[in-house]
Amino acid sequence: MQVSIALFIFLVWCAWVAICDYRSRRISNALVVIGLITAFTCALLGISPFGIAASRAAAGAAVGLVALLPFFAIGVMGAADVKVFAVLGAWCGVHALLGLWAVASVVAGLHAVWVLVAARTRVAALLERRSPTFELAGRRSTPFAACLTVPLTVWLVTQVVLGAAR
């Protein structure tokens, strides 16, 4: 029962992150802190929906932060994306981060292609700009935090539904 509550809290947090990122391309530090505190609290209480202990949550958060920090440093990723990845590391553990990053990158790539097509942007025009970002309807770049949380949520809900069906 407690794991179900933790799972619900995690799913609500992921939805909140995705909505904020998609709508405004901004995720408040308060939302990041809420996710981090909740992940560690669930790990300490032994009710993490991913079965993560506190030490594994700390390792996941540290690796998540360090892994994407270089992308922020060179200006191709926002700070919020890096912080959300660290929080997801605290929730899921180090072992899940590589797969999560790979899936999110594919989703982000598909989103970028969709933006290019929807905006009727020529690739040559992007090369002339020499800028890593583009806009569609006033929204800059790809909402990478949403690309992280939405596939994870879909996967988790699928696992829960399939587990209930067994």
C-alpha positions in Angstrom: 0.0 0.0 0.0 2.8 2.5 0.9 4.6 1.7 -2.3 1.4 2.5 -4.2 1.3 5.9 -2.5 5.0 6.5 -3.4 4.3 5.4 -7.0 1.3 7.8 -7.2 3.5 10.6 -5.8 6.2 9.8 -8.3 3.8 9.8 -11.2 2.2 13.1 -10.1 5.7 14.7 -9.9 6.6 13.4 -13.3 3.4 14.8 -14.8 4.0 18.1 -13.1 7.5 18.3 -14.5 6.4 17.4 -18.0 3.6 19.9 -18.0 5.8 22.7 -16.7 8.5 21.9 -19.2 6.2 21.6 -22.2 4.2 24.7 -21.4 6.9 27.2 -20.4 10.3 25.4 -20.8 10.9 26.2 -17.1 10.9 23.9 -14.1 11.0 25.6 -10.7 13.7 24.7 -8.2 10.9 24.1 -5.7 9.6 21.3 -7.9 13.1 19.8 -8.3 13.6 19.9 -4.5 10.2 18.4 -3.9 11.1 15.5 -6.2 14.5 15.0 -4.5 13.2 15.1 -1.0 10.4 12.7 -1.8 12.7 10.3 -3.6 15.1 10.2 -0.6 12.2 10.0 1.9 10.7 7.0 0.0 14.1 5.4 -0.2 14.8 5.9 3.6 11.3 4.5 4.4 11.8 1.5 2.1 8.8 2.4 0.0 10.5 3.5 -3.2 8.5 2.3 -6.2 11.8 1.3 -7.8 13.1 -0.6 -4.7 15.9 1.9 -4.2 17.8 2.2 -0.9 19.0 5.5 0.3 22.6 4.9 -0.7 21.5 3.9 -4.2 19.3 7.0 -4.4 22.3 9.2 -3.4 24.5 7.5 -6.0 21.8 7.9 -8.7 21.4 11.6 -7.9 25.1 12.2 -8.0 25.6 10.3 -11.3 22.6 11.9 -12.9 23.9 15.3 -12.0 27.4 14.7 -13.1 26.4 12.9 -16.3 24.5 15.8 -17.9 26.4 18.7 -16.4 28.8 18.9 -19.3 25.8 19.4 -21.7 24.7 22.3 -19.6 28.3 23.7 -19.5 28.5 23.8 -23.3 25.0 25.3 -23.6 23.1 22.6 -25.2 20.9 21.7 -22.2 19.1 23.7 -19.6 20.0 23.5 -15.9 16.5 22.2 -15.1 17.0 19.3 -17.4 20.2 18.3 -15.5 18.5 18.7 -12.1 15.5 16.6 -13.2 17.9 13.9 -14.4 19.6 13.9 -11.0 16.2 13.6 -9.3 15.2 10.7 -11.6 18.6 9.1 -10.6 17.5 9.4 -7.0 14.2 7.8 -7.7 15.4 5.1 -10.1 19.0 4.5 -9.3 22.2 4.6 -11.4 21.3 1.4 -13.3 18.3 3.0 -15.0 20.0 6.2 -16.1 21.7 5.1 -19.3 18.5 3.6 -20.7 16.4 6.5 -19.6 18.9 9.0 -21.2 18.9 7.0 -24.5 15.1 6.8 -24.7 14.8 10.5 -23.8 17.3 11.4 -26.4 15.4 9.5 -29.1 12.2 11.2 -28.0 13.9 14.6 -28.0 15.3 13.9 -31.5 11.8 13.0 -32.7 10.5 16.2 -31.1 13.2 18.3 -32.8 12.4 16.8 -36.2 8.7 17.5 -35.6 9.5 21.1 -34.8 11.6 21.5 -37.9 8.9 20.1 -40.1 6.1 22.0 -38.4 8.0 25.3 -38.7 9.1 24.4 -42.2 12.7 25.1 -41.3 15.3 24.2 -43.9 18.4 22.4 -42.5 20.6 24.9 -44.4 18.9 27.8 -42.5 19.9 26.1 -39.2 23.5 25.7 -40.3 23.6 29.4 -41.3 22.3 30.5 -37.9 25.1 28.6 -36.1 22.8 28.3 -33.1 21.8 25.1 -31.3 18.2 26.2 -30.6 15.2 27.0 -32.7 11.7 28.2 -32.0 8.2 27.2 -32.8 5.3 29.4 -31.6 7.7 31.2 -29.3 8.9 28.1 -27.5 12.7 27.5 -27.6 14.3 24.1 -28.1 13.1 20.7 -26.9 11.5 20.1 -23.5 14.1 17.5 -22.5 12.8 17.1 -18.9 9.4 16.1 -20.4 11.2 13.8 -22.8 12.8 12.2 -19.6 9.6 11.9 -17.5 7.0 10.9 -20.1 8.6 7.8 -21.4 9.5 6.7 -17.9 5.9 7.2 -16.8 4.6 5.2 -19.7 7.1 2.4 -19.0 6.2 2.4 -15.3 2.5 2.4 -15.8 2.9 -0.4 -18.4 4.8 -2.4 -15.8 2.2 -1.9 -13.2 -0.6 -2.8 -15.5 1.2 -5.9 -16.8 2.1 -6.9 -13.2 -1.6 -6.6 -12.2 -2.6 -8.7 -15.2 -0.4 -11.6 -14.1 
